[in-house]
Amino acid sequence: MTGGFSYPDMKTDCSACTSLCCVALHFDRGEDFALNKPAGVPCPNLSDTAFSCAIHNDLTRSGFGGCVKFDCLGAGQHTVQEVFGGTDWRGHPELLPEMMEVFRILRRLHQSLEILKYLELLPLDDAQSQMITMLKGAFAAPADGWTLSSLTDLETDGAFDLYHTALPAFQSALQDPNALAALRAAT
Ligand code: SF4
């Protein structure tokens, strides 16, 4: 059962998260990260006693510019607070794999919704407006909120495939001479 569509809050709030990005994601040593880190293993710079980074004020100089560039678009706090009711992965390590999977799919969803939100501001023709409505329907959260199961269904049922197939149809709207002015006026 799906509720009416509304965009989730996609402004990242690290204070409502449990540093999920610092444990869930893998790094490859290189320009953006000073070391290799597998997914599911806490970053060595993450405090053992708090969800805070020991080099937070010195990330780029310390070789962790990738952390500065990263934005989960609110997927972290939604995972922790809404899907897992505030549970933290240190207190419940058995839940970490599920939390990582929810975080991954929610981040993918929020990335798609962020684009959709901008496309909606463009001068659209009827077919493009209908497509936005269809995509919002495909991405609408269940009335009782996302779960790992409903997020997994979102992927397997093809919502993201639909989104990627639809994107080229907005090329003409992006090239419209009024597009930039419309985006500036609305943001
Ligand atoms: S360097 Fe800091 S912000 Fe980056 S992953 Fe490690 S603990 Fe998190």
Backbone and ligand atoms as CSV (ligand in chain L), in Angstrom:
chain,resi,resn,atom,element,x,y,z
A,1,MET,N,N,0.848,-1.189,0.000
A,1,MET,CA,C,0.000,0.000,0.000
A,1,MET,C,C,0.887,1.244,0.000
A,2,THR,N,N,0.618,2.188,-0.886
A,2,THR,CA,C,1.440,3.391,-0.945
A,2,THR,C,C,0.646,4.602,-0.495
A,3,GLY,N,N,1.339,5.540,0.181
A,3,GLY,CA,C,0.701,6.783,0.589
A,3,GLY,C,C,0.830,7.791,-0.535
A,4,GLY,N,N,0.299,9.031,-0.330
A,4,GLY,CA,C,0.479,10.070,-1.326
A,4,GLY,C,C,1.941,10.441,-1.398
A,5,PHE,N,N,2.336,10.989,-2.541
A,5,PHE,CA,C,3.762,11.277,-2.693
A,5,PHE,C,C,4.141,12.590,-2.045
A,6,SER,N,N,5.220,12.589,-1.299
A,6,SER,CA,C,5.850,13.838,-0.874
A,6,SER,C,C,7.360,13.575,-0.834
A,7,TYR,N,N,8.114,14.599,-1.194
A,7,TYR,CA,C,9.566,14.432,-1.175
A,7,TYR,C,C,10.040,14.293,0.264
A,8,PRO,N,N,10.950,13.351,0.520
A,8,PRO,CA,C,11.515,13.250,1.877
A,8,PRO,C,C,12.470,14.418,2.116
A,9,ASP,N,N,12.813,14.641,3.373
A,9,ASP,CA,C,13.822,15.645,3.695
A,9,ASP,C,C,15.174,15.085,3.236
A,10,MET,N,N,15.774,15.749,2.269
A,10,MET,CA,C,17.035,15.229,1.726
A,10,MET,C,C,18.236,16.061,2.161
A,11,LYS,N,N,18.026,16.871,3.212
A,11,LYS,CA,C,19.143,17.634,3.771
A,11,LYS,C,C,19.806,16.748,4.832
A,12,THR,N,N,21.062,16.469,4.629
A,12,THR,CA,C,21.761,15.544,5.528
A,12,THR,C,C,21.846,16.093,6.954
A,13,ASP,N,N,21.535,15.236,7.918
A,13,ASP,CA,C,21.632,15.608,9.329
A,13,ASP,C,C,22.468,14.539,10.045
A,14,CYS,N,N,23.777,14.768,10.082
A,14,CYS,CA,C,24.682,13.768,10.673
A,14,CYS,C,C,24.374,13.544,12.153
A,15,SER,N,N,23.807,14.561,12.825
A,15,SER,CA,C,23.539,14.411,14.258
A,15,SER,C,C,22.436,13.382,14.520
A,16,ALA,N,N,21.633,13.084,13.494
A,16,ALA,CA,C,20.562,12.096,13.663
A,16,ALA,C,C,20.967,10.735,13.090
A,17,CYS,N,N,22.226,10.638,12.667
A,17,CYS,CA,C,22.724,9.386,12.079
A,17,CYS,C,C,23.703,8.735,13.067
A,18,THR,N,N,24.229,7.603,12.681
A,18,THR,CA,C,25.226,6.932,13.524
A,18,THR,C,C,26.479,6.652,12.673
A,19,SER,N,N,26.896,7.700,11.940
A,19,SER,CA,C,28.083,7.598,11.072
A,19,SER,C,C,28.012,6.382,10.152
A,20,LEU,N,N,26.838,6.157,9.589
A,20,LEU,CA,C,26.683,4.981,8.718
A,20,LEU,C,C,27.649,5.012,7.545
A,21,CYS,N,N,27.879,6.218,6.984
A,21,CYS,CA,C,28.785,6.287,5.819
A,21,CYS,C,C,30.192,5.857,6.214
A,22,CYS,N,N,30.576,6.077,7.470
A,22,CYS,CA,C,31.940,5.763,7.914
A,22,CYS,C,C,32.140,4.269,8.149
A,23,VAL,N,N,31.054,3.517,8.167
A,23,VAL,CA,C,31.179,2.070,8.342
A,23,VAL,C,C,30.686,1.314,7.110
A,24,ALA,N,N,29.638,1.823,6.466
A,24,ALA,CA,C,28.998,1.047,5.396
A,24,ALA,C,C,29.777,1.054,4.089
A,25,LEU,N,N,30.399,2.190,3.778
A,25,LEU,CA,C,31.001,2.329,2.449
A,25,LEU,C,C,32.417,1.770,2.392
A,26,HIS,N,N,32.819,1.337,1.227
A,26,HIS,CA,C,34.212,0.915,1.065
A,26,HIS,C,C,34.994,2.056,0.416
A,27,PHE,N,N,36.280,2.135,0.746
A,27,PHE,CA,C,37.149,3.131,0.113
A,27,PHE,C,C,38.245,2.392,-0.646
A,28,ASP,N,N,38.652,3.013,-1.720
A,28,ASP,CA,C,39.868,2.568,-2.411
A,28,ASP,C,C,40.920,3.639,-2.184
A,29,ARG,N,N,42.069,3.240,-1.742
A,29,ARG,CA,C,43.159,4.198,-1.501
A,29,ARG,C,C,43.493,4.939,-2.788
A,30,GLY,N,N,43.593,6.243,-2.711
A,30,GLY,CA,C,43.877,7.035,-3.908
A,30,GLY,C,C,43.728,8.504,-3.596
A,31,GLU,N,N,43.326,9.258,-4.601
A,31,GLU,CA,C,43.228,10.708,-4.468
A,31,GLU,C,C,42.274,11.121,-3.351
A,32,ASP,N,N,41.170,10.390,-3.194
A,32,ASP,CA,C,40.127,10.796,-2.233
A,32,ASP,C,C,40.240,10.155,-0.856
A,33,PHE,N,N,40.938,9.038,-0.783
A,33,PHE,CA,C,41.036,8.332,0.506
A,33,PHE,C,C,42.471,7.854,0.727
A,34,ALA,N,N,42.934,8.004,1.956
A,34,ALA,CA,C,44.332,7.679,2.260
A,34,ALA,C,C,44.550,6.196,2.534
A,35,LEU,N,N,43.460,5.416,2.553
A,35,LEU,CA,C,43.624,3.992,2.828
A,35,LEU,C,C,42.507,3.195,2.170
A,36,ASN,N,N,42.710,1.889,2.146
A,36,ASN,CA,C,41.646,0.990,1.693
A,36,ASN,C,C,40.781,0.628,2.887
A,37,LYS,N,N,39.488,0.604,2.677
A,37,LYS,CA,C,38.593,0.161,3.755
A,37,LYS,C,C,37.460,-0.650,3.140
A,38,PRO,N,N,37.260,-1.881,3.632
A,38,PRO,CA,C,36.140,-2.660,3.095
A,38,PRO,C,C,34.790,-2.162,3.632
A,39,ALA,N,N,33.726,-2.401,2.902
A,39,ALA,CA,C,32.383,-2.084,3.381
A,39,ALA,C,C,32.078,-2.896,4.637
A,40,GLY,N,N,31.434,-2.256,5.610
A,40,GLY,CA,C,31.032,-2.972,6.827
A,40,GLY,C,C,32.053,-2.927,7.932
A,41,VAL,N,N,33.213,-2.316,7.665
A,41,VAL,CA,C,34.268,-2.186,8.684
A,41,VAL,C,C,34.396,-0.700,9.037
A,42,PRO,N,N,34.334,-0.362,10.340
A,42,PRO,CA,C,34.427,1.062,10.696
A,42,PRO,C,C,35.752,1.668,10.253
A,43,CYS,N,N,35.690,2.909,9.786
A,43,CYS,CA,C,36.911,3.639,9.422
A,43,CYS,C,C,37.776,3.793,10.678
A,44,PRO,N,N,39.096,3.631,10.575
A,44,PRO,CA,C,39.958,3.771,11.764
A,44,PRO,C,C,39.923,5.180,12.369
A,45,ASN,N,N,39.453,6.164,11.616
A,45,ASN,CA,C,39.355,7.528,12.160
A,45,ASN,C,C,38.054,7.762,12.926
A,46,LEU,N,N,37.167,6.802,12.899
A,46,LEU,CA,C,35.902,6.942,13.628
A,46,LEU,C,C,36.152,6.638,15.107
A,47,SER,N,N,35.680,7.535,15.966
A,47,SER,CA,C,35.856,7.325,17.405
A,47,SER,C,C,35.253,5.981,17.827
A,48,ASP,N,N,35.912,5.315,18.785
A,48,ASP,CA,C,35.396,4.037,19.297
A,48,ASP,C,C,34.229,4.238,20.242
A,49,THR,N,N,34.101,5.453,20.758
A,49,THR,CA,C,33.106,5.683,21.803
A,49,THR,C,C,31.990,6.635,21.382
A,50,ALA,N,N,32.156,7.288,20.235
A,50,ALA,CA,C,31.114,8.221,19.773
A,50,ALA,C,C,31.018,8.111,18.252
A,51,PHE,N,N,29.956,8.645,17.702
A,51,PHE,CA,C,29.830,8.641,16.239
A,51,PHE,C,C,30.402,9.954,15.713
A,52,SER,N,N,31.706,10.074,15.837
A,52,SER,CA,C,32.373,11.291,15.391
A,52,SER,C,C,33.738,10.944,14.814
A,53,CYS,N,N,34.205,11.824,13.945
A,53,CYS,CA,C,35.448,11.588,13.215
A,53,CYS,C,C,36.598,12.323,13.904
A,54,ALA,N,N,37.696,11.602,14.157
A,54,ALA,CA,C,38.839,12.190,14.862
A,54,ALA,C,C,39.544,13.257,14.028
A,55,ILE,N,N,39.359,13.242,12.711
A,55,ILE,CA,C,40.056,14.213,11.854
A,55,ILE,C,C,39.055,15.107,11.118
A,56,HIS,N,N,37.891,15.281,11.718
A,56,HIS,CA,C,36.795,16.014,11.063
A,56,HIS,C,C,37.228,17.375,10.515
A,57,ASN,N,N,38.050,18.098,11.266
A,57,ASN,CA,C,38.439,19.449,10.840
A,57,ASN,C,C,39.646,19.462,9.908
A,58,ASP,N,N,40.126,18.292,9.579
A,58,ASP,CA,C,41.368,18.220,8.802
A,58,ASP,C,C,41.290,17.129,7.734
A,59,LEU,N,N,40.066,16.884,7.253
A,59,LEU,CA,C,39.857,15.733,6.367
A,59,LEU,C,C,40.668,15.821,5.075
A,60,THR,N,N,40.586,16.953,4.402
A,60,THR,CA,C,41.243,17.052,3.095
A,60,THR,C,C,42.761,16.951,3.244
A,61,ARG,N,N,43.314,17.684,4.219
A,61,ARG,CA,C,44.774,17.643,4.407
A,61,ARG,C,C,45.248,16.270,4.847
A,62,SER,N,N,44.357,15.512,5.477
A,62,SER,CA,C,44.733,14.170,5.941
A,62,SER,C,C,44.537,13.112,4.864
A,63,GLY,N,N,44.100,13.536,3.675
A,63,GLY,CA,C,43.947,12.570,2.578
A,63,GLY,C,C,42.563,11.967,2.482
A,64,PHE,N,N,41.566,12.583,3.141
A,64,PHE,CA,C,40.209,12.053,3.109
A,64,PHE,C,C,39.224,13.066,2.493
A,65,GLY,N,N,39.670,13.690,1.389
A,65,GLY,CA,C,38.803,14.637,0.698
A,65,GLY,C,C,37.509,13.999,0.213
A,66,GLY,N,N,37.530,12.694,-0.004
A,66,GLY,CA,C,36.314,11.986,-0.446
A,66,GLY,C,C,35.200,12.107,0.568
A,67,CYS,N,N,35.552,12.205,1.852
A,67,CYS,CA,C,34.531,12.344,2.902
A,67,CYS,C,C,33.879,13.723,2.825
A,68,VAL,N,N,34.670,14.721,2.444
A,68,VAL,CA,C,34.129,16.083,2.325
A,68,VAL,C,C,33.158,16.140,1.152
A,69,LYS,N,N,33.501,15.452,0.079
A,69,LYS,CA,C,32.660,15.479,-1.123
A,69,LYS,C,C,31.379,14.664,-0.948
A,70,PHE,N,N,31.397,13.691,-0.053
A,70,PHE,CA,C,30.267,12.768,0.044
A,70,PHE,C,C,29.048,13.423,0.680
A,71,ASP,N,N,27.882,13.163,0.102
A,71,ASP,CA,C,26.618,13.632,0.680
A,71,ASP,C,C,25.617,12.486,0.543
A,72,CYS,N,N,25.097,12.000,1.654
A,72,CYS,CA,C,24.155,10.873,1.584
A,72,CYS,C,C,22.742,11.334,1.260
A,73,LEU,N,N,22.541,12.656,1.177
A,73,LEU,CA,C,21.214,13.230,0.871
A,73,LEU,C,C,20.153,12.781,1.878
A,74,GLY,N,N,20.567,12.665,3.105
A,74,GLY,CA,C,19.605,12.336,4.165
A,74,GLY,C,C,19.328,10.849,4.335
A,75,ALA,N,N,19.961,10.017,3.505
A,75,ALA,CA,C,19.691,8.573,3.606
A,75,ALA,C,C,20.133,8.015,4.958
A,76,GLY,N,N,21.217,8.579,5.515
A,76,GLY,CA,C,21.717,8.070,6.794
A,76,GLY,C,C,20.723,8.248,7.918
A,77,GLN,N,N,20.253,9.489,8.090
A,77,GLN,CA,C,19.330,9.694,9.220
A,77,GLN,C,C,17.988,8.993,9.008
A,78,HIS,N,N,17.549,8.872,7.746
A,78,HIS,CA,C,16.292,8.160,7.492
A,78,HIS,C,C,16.447,6.676,7.828
A,79,THR,N,N,17.606,6.120,7.481
A,79,THR,CA,C,17.852,4.706,7.787
A,79,THR,C,C,17.792,4.473,9.292
A,80,VAL,N,N,18.554,5.311,10.013
A,80,VAL,CA,C,18.684,5.095,11.459
A,80,VAL,C,C,17.374,5.406,12.189
A,81,GLN,N,N,16.812,6.566,11.902
A,81,GLN,CA,C,15.667,7.013,12.704
A,81,GLN,C,C,14.350,6.398,12.252
A,82,GLU,N,N,14.119,6.336,10.953
A,82,GLU,CA,C,12.794,5.915,10.496
A,82,GLU,C,C,12.687,4.419,10.264
A,83,VAL,N,N,13.730,3.834,9.672
A,83,VAL,CA,C,13.618,2.395,9.379
A,83,VAL,C,C,14.001,1.563,10.605
A,84,PHE,N,N,15.013,2.022,11.361
A,84,PHE,CA,C,15.477,1.225,12.507
A,84,PHE,C,C,15.162,1.860,13.858
A,85,GLY,N,N,14.303,2.873,13.867
A,85,GLY,CA,C,13.804,3.428,15.136
A,85,GLY,C,C,14.882,3.925,16.078
A,86,GLY,N,N,16.002,4.431,15.520
A,86,GLY,CA,C,17.049,4.996,16.368
A,86,GLY,C,C,18.068,3.974,16.854
A,87,THR,N,N,17.923,2.725,16.425
A,87,THR,CA,C,18.886,1.685,16.840
A,87,THR,C,C,20.264,1.973,16.255
A,88,ASP,N,N,21.302,1.748,17.035
A,88,ASP,CA,C,22.632,1.982,16.470
A,88,ASP,C,C,23.358,0.659,16.228
A,89,TRP,N,N,24.221,0.668,15.223
A,89,TRP,CA,C,24.875,-0.571,14.766
A,89,TRP,C,C,25.916,-1.090,15.745
A,90,ARG,N,N,26.396,-0.212,16.649
A,90,ARG,CA,C,27.360,-0.721,17.646
A,90,ARG,C,C,26.622,-1.537,18.699
A,91,GLY,N,N,25.455,-1.036,19.083
A,91,GLY,CA,C,24.664,-1.766,20.084
A,91,GLY,C,C,24.055,-3.035,19.500
A,92,HIS,N,N,23.825,-3.025,18.195
A,92,HIS,CA,C,23.204,-4.179,17.523
A,92,HIS,C,C,23.965,-4.511,16.246
A,93,PRO,N,N,25.194,-5.038,16.394
A,93,PRO,CA,C,26.019,-5.320,15.204
A,93,PRO,C,C,25.363,-6.309,14.243
A,94,GLU,N,N,24.448,-7.143,14.781
A,94,GLU,CA,C,23.790,-8.118,13.908
A,94,GLU,C,C,22.884,-7.435,12.872
A,95,LEU,N,N,22.518,-6.180,13.158
A,95,LEU,CA,C,21.647,-5.451,12.227
A,95,LEU,C,C,22.428,-4.670,11.166
A,96,LEU,N,N,23.751,-4.629,11.319
A,96,LEU,CA,C,24.537,-3.785,10.408
A,96,LEU,C,C,24.339,-4.149,8.932
A,97,PRO,N,N,24.373,-5.441,8.557
A,97,PRO,CA,C,24.177,-5.747,7.125
A,97,PRO,C,C,22.843,-5.214,6.592
A,98,GLU,N,N,21.777,-5.335,7.392
A,98,GLU,CA,C,20.470,-4.809,6.951
A,98,GLU,C,C,20.500,-3.288,6.864
A,99,MET,N,N,21.132,-2.658,7.845
A,99,MET,CA,C,21.225,-1.191,7.835
A,99,MET,C,C,21.994,-0.719,6.601
A,100,MET,N,N,23.059,-1.430,6.269
A,100,MET,CA,C,23.859,-1.051,5.103
A,100,MET,C,C,23.043,-1.157,3.818
A,101,GLU,N,N,22.236,-2.188,3.737
A,101,GLU,CA,C,21.430,-2.376,2.527
A,101,GLU,C,C,20.335,-1.303,2.433
A,102,VAL,N,N,19.691,-1.002,3.552
A,102,VAL,CA,C,18.680,0.068,3.563
A,102,VAL,C,C,19.337,1.392,3.180
A,103,PHE,N,N,20.488,1.670,3.771
A,103,PHE,CA,C,21.219,2.909,3.487
A,103,PHE,C,C,21.555,2.996,1.992
A,104,ARG,N,N,22.020,1.904,1.426
A,104,ARG,CA,C,22.388,1.899,-0.002
A,104,ARG,C,C,21.175,2.228,-0.888
A,105,ILE,N,N,20.057,1.565,-0.615
A,105,ILE,CA,C,18.895,1.771,-1.508
A,105,ILE,C,C,18.267,3.135,-1.253
A,106,LEU,N,N,18.209,3.559,0.013
A,106,LEU,CA,C,17.641,4.885,0.295
A,106,LEU,C,C,18.493,5.986,-0.346
A,107,ARG,N,N,19.794,5.803,-0.335
A,107,ARG,CA,C,20.658,6.808,-0.958
A,107,ARG,C,C,20.408,6.856,-2.461
A,108,ARG,N,N,20.252,5.696,-3.057
A,108,ARG,CA,C,19.940,5.631,-4.492
A,108,ARG,C,C,18.599,6.316,-4.771
A,109,LEU,N,N,17.634,6.061,-3.888
A,109,LEU,CA,C,16.310,6.681,-4.037
A,109,LEU,C,C,16.413,8.202,-3.912
A,110,HIS,N,N,17.123,8.670,-2.902
A,110,HIS,CA,C,17.227,10.119,-2.691
A,110,HIS,C,C,17.991,10.788,-3.835
A,111,GLN,N,N,18.981,10.113,-4.385
A,111,GLN,CA,C,19.695,10.683,-5.538
A,111,GLN,C,C,18.724,10.854,-6.709
A,112,SER,N,N,17.877,9.883,-6.929
A,112,SER,CA,C,16.896,9.955,-8.023
A,112,SER,C,C,15.870,11.043,-7.744
A,113,LEU,N,N,15.414,11.124,-6.505
A,113,LEU,CA,C,14.395,12.122,-6.155
A,113,LEU,C,C,14.937,13.545,-6.237
A,114,GLU,N,N,16.212,13.689,-5.913
A,114,GLU,CA,C,16.829,15.020,-6.003
A,114,GLU,C,C,16.771,15.512,-7.457
A,115,ILE,N,N,17.065,14.626,-8.383
A,115,ILE,CA,C,17.014,14.980,-9.811
A,115,ILE,C,C,15.562,15.266,-10.221
A,116,LEU,N,N,14.667,14.400,-9.766
A,116,LEU,CA,C,13.235,14.553,-10.114
A,116,LEU,C,C,12.700,15.906,-9.647
A,117,LYS,N,N,13.140,16.294,-8.472
A,117,LYS,CA,C,12.692,17.560,-7.885
A,117,LYS,C,C,13.108,18.740,-8.773
A,118,TYR,N,N,14.299,18.656,-9.338
A,118,TYR,CA,C,14.756,19.729,-10.236
A,118,TYR,C,C,14.045,19.657,-11.589
A,119,LEU,N,N,13.879,18.431,-12.091
A,119,LEU,CA,C,13.199,18.296,-13.389
A,119,LEU,C,C,11.799,18.882,-13.320
A,120,GLU,N,N,11.163,18.723,-12.187
A,120,GLU,CA,C,9.786,19.187,-12.018
A,120,GLU,C,C,9.679,20.710,-12.130
A,121,LEU,N,N,10.797,21.395,-11.906
A,121,LEU,CA,C,10.796,22.858,-11.964
A,121,LEU,C,C,10.926,23.394,-13.389
A,122,LEU,N,N,11.279,22.517,-14.330
A,122,LEU,CA,C,11.530,22.950,-15.707
A,122,LEU,C,C,10.218,23.209,-16.444
A,123,PRO,N,N,10.286,23.962,-17.540
A,123,PRO,CA,C,9.086,24.131,-18.372
A,123,PRO,C,C,8.787,22.803,-19.087
A,124,LEU,N,N,7.791,22.063,-18.596
A,124,LEU,CA,C,7.529,20.710,-19.110
A,124,LEU,C,C,6.312,20.691,-20.031
A,125,ASP,N,N,6.347,19.807,-21.030
A,125,ASP,CA,C,5.130,19.601,-21.819
A,125,ASP,C,C,4.266,18.556,-21.102
A,126,ASP,N,N,3.089,18.273,-21.667
A,126,ASP,CA,C,2.149,17.364,-20.981
A,126,ASP,C,C,2.748,15.974,-20.767
A,127,ALA,N,N,3.430,15.479,-21.806
A,127,ALA,CA,C,3.988,14.124,-21.701
A,127,ALA,C,C,5.056,14.077,-20.607
A,128,GLN,N,N,5.844,15.114,-20.514
A,128,GLN,CA,C,6.897,15.143,-19.480
A,128,GLN,C,C,6.272,15.267,-18.088
A,129,SER,N,N,5.220,16.069,-17.971
A,129,SER,CA,C,4.542,16.197,-16.667
A,129,SER,C,C,3.944,14.859,-16.239
A,130,GLN,N,N,3.372,14.152,-17.220
A,130,GLN,CA,C,2.796,12.834,-16.890
A,130,GLN,C,C,3.879,11.854,-16.454
A,131,MET,N,N,5.031,11.988,-17.077
A,131,MET,CA,C,6.126,11.096,-16.716
A,131,MET,C,C,6.593,11.375,-15.274
A,132,ILE,N,N,6.636,12.645,-14.916
A,132,ILE,CA,C,7.013,12.992,-13.534
A,132,ILE,C,C,6.006,12.371,-12.567
A,133,THR,N,N,4.727,12.493,-12.899
A,133,THR,CA,C,3.692,11.917,-12.029
A,133,THR,C,C,3.876,10.406,-11.899
A,134,MET,N,N,4.184,9.764,-13.021
A,134,MET,CA,C,4.376,8.308,-13.007
A,134,MET,C,C,5.590,7.932,-12.148
A,135,LEU,N,N,6.681,8.702,-12.280
A,135,LEU,CA,C,7.882,8.396,-11.505
A,135,LEU,C,C,7.657,8.632,-10.014
A,136,LYS,N,N,6.918,9.691,-9.696
A,136,LYS,CA,C,6.615,9.933,-8.281
A,136,LYS,C,C,5.783,8.778,-7.717
A,137,GLY,N,N,4.876,8.272,-8.535
A,137,GLY,CA,C,4.082,7.113,-8.099
A,137,GLY,C,C,4.975,5.906,-7.844
A,138,ALA,N,N,5.951,5.711,-8.735
A,138,ALA,CA,C,6.847,4.548,-8.591
A,138,ALA,C,C,7.739,4.675,-7.359
A,139,PHE,N,N,8.088,5.918,-6.998
A,139,PHE,CA,C,9.015,6.150,-5.883
A,139,PHE,C,C,8.303,6.485,-4.568
A,140,ALA,N,N,6.985,6.500,-4.560
A,140,ALA,CA,C,6.253,6.896,-3.343
A,140,ALA,C,C,6.521,5.917,-2.204
A,141,ALA,N,N,6.743,6.468,-1.035
A,141,ALA,CA,C,6.994,5.616,0.140
A,141,ALA,C,C,5.703,4.914,0.561
A,142,PRO,N,N,5.798,3.695,1.075
A,142,PRO,CA,C,4.609,3.039,1.618
A,142,PRO,C,C,4.013,3.896,2.747
A,143,ALA,N,N,2.709,3.783,2.952
A,143,ALA,CA,C,2.034,4.605,3.960
A,143,ALA,C,C,2.648,4.409,5.346
A,144,ASP,N,N,3.128,3.204,5.639
A,144,ASP,CA,C,3.723,2.959,6.960
A,144,ASP,C,C,5.252,3.050,6.935
A,145,GLY,N,N,5.806,3.674,5.895
A,145,GLY,CA,C,7.250,3.930,5.857
A,145,GLY,C,C,8.033,2.808,5.184
A,146,TRP,N,N,9.254,3.150,4.789
A,146,TRP,CA,C,10.108,2.158,4.120
A,146,TRP,C,C,10.600,1.102,5.101
A,147,THR,N,N,10.789,-0.089,4.565
A,147,THR,CA,C,11.441,-1.178,5.292
A,147,THR,C,C,12.464,-1.786,4.339
A,148,LEU,N,N,13.305,-2.676,4.844
A,148,LEU,CA,C,14.244,-3.328,3.942
A,148,LEU,C,C,13.475,-4.061,2.845
A,149,SER,N,N,12.380,-4.693,3.242
A,149,SER,CA,C,11.609,-5.466,2.264
A,149,SER,C,C,11.021,-4.574,1.170
A,150,SER,N,N,10.419,-3.448,1.560
A,150,SER,CA,C,9.797,-2.597,0.528
A,150,SER,C,C,10.856,-1.900,-0.323
A,151,LEU,N,N,12.015,-1.608,0.263
A,151,LEU,CA,C,13.082,-0.996,-0.533
A,151,LEU,C,C,13.670,-2.008,-1.522
A,152,THR,N,N,13.794,-3.249,-1.071
A,152,THR,CA,C,14.279,-4.294,-1.979
A,152,THR,C,C,13.294,-4.474,-3.135
A,153,ASP,N,N,11.997,-4.447,-2.805
A,153,ASP,CA,C,10.967,-4.553,-3.857
A,153,ASP,C,C,11.075,-3.375,-4.831
A,154,LEU,N,N,11.370,-2.187,-4.294
A,154,LEU,CA,C,11.487,-1.002,-5.153
A,154,LEU,C,C,12.547,-1.246,-6.233
A,155,GLU,N,N,13.646,-1.866,-5.836
A,155,GLU,CA,C,14.703,-2.160,-6.818
A,155,GLU,C,C,14.288,-3.274,-7.767
A,156,THR,N,N,13.766,-4.357,-7.197
A,156,THR,CA,C,13.481,-5.522,-8.052
A,156,THR,C,C,12.262,-5.283,-8.947
A,157,ASP,N,N,11.361,-4.399,-8.523
A,157,ASP,CA,C,10.173,-4.129,-9.348
A,157,ASP,C,C,10.463,-3.155,-10.496
A,158,GLY,N,N,11.679,-2.621,-10.529
A,158,GLY,CA,C,12.084,-1.848,-11.710
A,158,GLY,C,C,11.864,-0.345,-11.640
A,159,ALA,N,N,11.623,0.229,-10.455
A,159,ALA,CA,C,11.388,1.680,-10.365
A,159,ALA,C,C,12.612,2.462,-10.864
A,160,PHE,N,N,13.798,1.987,-10.526
A,160,PHE,CA,C,14.995,2.717,-10.949
A,160,PHE,C,C,15.236,2.554,-12.460
A,161,ASP,N,N,14.873,1.394,-12.988
A,161,ASP,CA,C,14.997,1.185,-14.442
A,161,ASP,C,C,14.058,2.147,-15.170
A,162,LEU,N,N,12.853,2.287,-14.641
A,162,LEU,CA,C,11.864,3.192,-15.225
A,162,LEU,C,C,12.413,4.626,-15.237
A,163,TYR,N,N,12.998,5.011,-14.124
A,163,TYR,CA,C,13.576,6.351,-13.976
A,163,TYR,C,C,14.680,6.591,-15.018
A,164,HIS,N,N,15.592,5.630,-15.138
A,164,HIS,CA,C,16.701,5.816,-16.078
A,164,HIS,C,C,16.216,5.822,-17.531
A,165,THR,N,N,15.191,5.044,-17.809
A,165,THR,CA,C,14.632,5.023,-19.160
A,165,THR,C,C,13.954,6.350,-19.478
A,166,ALA,N,N,13.363,6.980,-18.440
A,166,ALA,CA,C,12.595,8.210,-18.653
A,166,ALA,C,C,13.490,9.451,-18.798
A,167,LEU,N,N,14.669,9.425,-18.195
A,167,LEU,CA,C,15.504,10.637,-18.150
A,167,LEU,C,C,15.746,11.324,-19.506
A,168,PRO,N,N,16.062,10.561,-20.575
A,168,PRO,CA,C,16.332,11.236,-21.853
A,168,PRO,C,C,15.151,12.070,-22.363
A,169,ALA,N,N,13.944,11.736,-21.928
A,169,ALA,CA,C,12.754,12.474,-22.389
A,169,ALA,C,C,12.743,13.923,-21.884
A,170,PHE,N,N,13.610,14.231,-20.913
A,170,PHE,CA,C,13.628,15.591,-20.349
A,170,PHE,C,C,14.704,16.472,-20.987
A,171,GLN,N,N,15.392,15.899,-21.974
A,171,GLN,CA,C,16.469,16.652,-22.626
A,171,GLN,C,C,15.956,17.973,-23.205
A,172,SER,N,N,14.802,17.916,-23.853
A,172,SER,CA,C,14.274,19.137,-24.493
A,172,SER,C,C,13.938,20.188,-23.441
A,173,ALA,N,N,13.430,19.748,-22.281
A,173,ALA,CA,C,13.092,20.712,-21.221
A,173,ALA,C,C,14.353,21.360,-20.665
A,174,LEU,N,N,15.428,20.561,-20.565
A,174,LEU,CA,C,16.689,21.115,-20.054
A,174,LEU,C,C,17.277,22.132,-21.021
A,175,GLN,N,N,17.002,21.923,-22.310
A,175,GLN,CA,C,17.558,22.837,-23.319
A,175,GLN,C,C,16.659,24.051,-23.570
A,176,ASP,N,N,15.491,24.057,-22.960
A,176,ASP,CA,C,14.571,25.184,-23.135
A,176,ASP,C,C,15.254,26.465,-22.634
A,177,PRO,N,N,15.200,27.552,-23.414
A,177,PRO,CA,C,15.869,28.788,-22.977
A,177,PRO,C,C,15.356,29.318,-21.638
A,178,ASN,N,N,14.147,28.887,-21.237
A,178,ASN,CA,C,13.608,29.355,-19.952
A,178,ASN,C,C,13.981,28.438,-18.781
A,179,ALA,N,N,14.683,27.336,-19.080
A,179,ALA,CA,C,14.942,26.344,-18.032
A,179,ALA,C,C,15.761,26.915,-16.881
A,180,LEU,N,N,16.836,27.613,-17.217
A,180,LEU,CA,C,17.711,28.122,-16.167
A,180,LEU,C,C,16.981,29.139,-15.293
A,181,ALA,N,N,16.218,30.021,-15.946
A,181,ALA,CA,C,15.480,31.034,-15.189
A,181,ALA,C,C,14.459,30.365,-14.269
A,182,ALA,N,N,13.814,29.290,-14.758
A,182,ALA,CA,C,12.809,28.594,-13.944
A,182,ALA,C,C,13.480,27.961,-12.717
A,183,LEU,N,N,14.644,27.367,-12.923
A,183,LEU,CA,C,15.355,26.734,-11.804
A,183,LEU,C,C,15.803,27.798,-10.792
A,184,ARG,N,N,16.324,28.918,-11.328
A,184,ARG,CA,C,16.807,29.983,-10.426
A,184,ARG,C,C,15.661,30.556,-9.624
A,185,ALA,N,N,14.509,30.734,-10.254
A,185,ALA,CA,C,13.370,31.340,-9.572
A,185,ALA,C,C,12.846,30.449,-8.453
A,186,ALA,N,N,13.000,29.139,-8.632
A,186,ALA,CA,C,12.377,28.209,-7.686
A,186,ALA,C,C,13.335,27.721,-6.623
A,187,THR,N,N,14.618,28.041,-6.759
A,187,THR,CA,C,15.563,27.493,-5.767
A,187,THR,C,C,16.226,28.620,-4.961
L,1,SF4,S1,S,37.777,9.872,7.762
L,1,SF4,FE1,FE,36.250,10.527,9.262
L,1,SF4,S2,S,34.451,11.158,8.025
L,1,SF4,FE2,FE,35.787,9.942,6.699
L,1,SF4,S3,S,34.976,7.854,6.867
L,1,SF4,FE3,FE,36.632,8.064,8.379
L,1,SF4,S4,S,35.600,8.616,10.274
L,1,SF4,FE4,FE,34.160,9.009,8.603
